[in-house]
Amino acid sequence: MEEQVMIAALIIVGAAFACAGLGLSWLISPTKPTKDKGLTYECGVKPIGKPWIRFRPGYFVYAILFIIFDIEIVFLFPWAVATAYVMTGWFIIIEMIIFVTILLAGLAYAWKEGALSWH
């Protein structure tokens, strides 16, 4: 029972910390809008043209796919380093094979749907 109370206390303290930070930020932030504050910042140069332009969805798809496979490497690299020094058994190897298979299935689906082709 003590463990559950400690976990609940940590959740409450964490939520209170997050809410306090957001509330304090909202409370002390300046709220006087001016024309210059509404401009798009481009390295100190006055913006030319309209700031709201349309981007092709392909840019976002590539960005999302990059993040997915970048996160895969974040999980895969420490696992590979750890198993190089200590062979921990077939269970962990099978888990990683399942993990990589799921990601490859997602890549195959994106490829099949044409998300990787540049029109």
C-alpha positions in Angstrom: 0.0 0.0 0.0 2.9 2.4 0.7 4.2 2.0 -2.8 0.9 3.0 -4.3 0.7 6.1 -2.0 4.2 7.1 -3.1 3.3 6.7 -6.8 0.2 8.7 -6.3 2.1 11.4 -4.5 4.7 11.6 -7.3 1.9 11.9 -9.9 0.3 14.7 -7.9 3.5 16.5 -7.3 4.5 16.2 -11.0 1.1 17.5 -12.2 1.2 20.3 -9.7 4.7 21.2 -10.9 3.6 21.3 -14.6 0.4 23.3 -13.8 2.4 25.8 -11.6 4.9 26.3 -14.5 2.2 26.9 -17.0 0.2 29.1 -14.7 3.3 31.2 -13.8 4.2 31.5 -17.5 0.7 32.7 -18.3 0.7 35.1 -15.4 4.0 36.9 -16.0 4.0 36.8 -19.9 3.7 40.2 -21.6 0.4 40.6 -23.4 0.7 43.9 -25.3 0.5 43.0 -29.0 2.2 45.4 -31.4 2.6 45.4 -35.2 6.3 44.4 -35.0 5.5 41.5 -32.7 3.1 40.1 -35.3 5.7 40.0 -38.1 7.5 36.9 -39.2 11.1 36.9 -38.1 13.6 36.1 -40.8 17.1 36.6 -39.4 16.5 40.3 -38.7 15.5 41.1 -42.3 12.1 42.6 -43.1 9.9 39.8 -44.5 9.1 39.9 -48.2 5.8 38.6 -49.4 3.1 36.8 -47.5 4.2 34.7 -44.5 1.4 32.1 -45.0 2.4 29.9 -47.9 1.4 26.4 -48.6 4.0 23.6 -48.1 3.6 20.4 -49.9 2.5 17.5 -47.6 5.5 15.5 -48.8 7.8 17.7 -46.6 5.8 16.7 -43.5 5.7 13.0 -44.5 9.5 13.0 -44.9 10.0 14.7 -41.6 7.7 12.3 -39.8 9.4 9.3 -41.3 12.8 10.7 -40.4 11.7 11.1 -36.8 10.3 7.6 -36.6 13.5 6.0 -37.9 15.7 8.4 -35.9 13.9 7.2 -32.8 14.4 3.6 -33.9 18.1 4.2 -33.9 17.9 5.7 -30.4 16.4 2.4 -29.2 18.5 0.1 -31.4 22.0 1.5 -30.8 22.1 1.0 -26.9 20.6 -2.4 -27.4 23.3 -3.4 -29.9 26.0 -2.1 -27.6 24.6 -3.9 -24.6 24.2 -7.2 -26.3 27.7 -7.0 -27.8 29.2 -7.2 -24.3 26.6 -9.4 -22.5 24.6 -12.0 -24.4 21.3 -11.7 -22.5 19.4 -14.5 -24.2 17.0 -15.2 -26.9 14.1 -13.2 -25.4 15.7 -9.8 -25.9 16.8 -10.7 -29.4 13.3 -11.8 -30.4 11.9 -8.6 -28.9 14.2 -6.5 -31.0 13.4 -8.6 -34.1 9.7 -7.9 -33.5 10.4 -4.2 -33.0 12.4 -3.9 -36.2 9.8 -6.0 -38.1 7.0 -3.6 -37.0 9.0 -0.6 -38.2 9.8 -2.3 -41.5 6.1 -3.1 -41.9 5.4 0.6 -41.4 8.1 1.5 -44.0 6.7 -1.0 -46.5 3.2 0.5 -46.0 4.5 4.0 -46.5 6.3 2.9 -49.6 3.2 1.1 -51.0 1.0 4.1 -50.4 3.5 6.3 -52.4 4.5 8.4 -49.4 8.2 8.1 -50.3 7.8 9.2 -54.0 8.5 12.8 -54.8 5.9 14.2 -57.3 
